[in-house]
């Protein structure tokens, strides 16, 4: 039983890597966080939002017209080109690829 579980879990880890290809770039839908508190220089920014996806540890933070990809596991932040982020109602669409 444990061998079957190990094979199944390794198949789950390998399958997404095999199905993704550079030509078939699929954008991720980032959902808006329902409750969050943001401070910038000890004040709340006038325009901000935080988005999350199914991947744990990654957040997309909007501050004014800028977007930051925050990796909480690695404690790193990357600036994202705002033209690559597409609003979809309350959510946004963006792919790291």
Helices and strands as residue ranges (DSSP letters): H 2-19, E 28-32, E 48-52, E 58-63, E 66-71, E 76-80, G 82-84, E 86-88, E 91-94
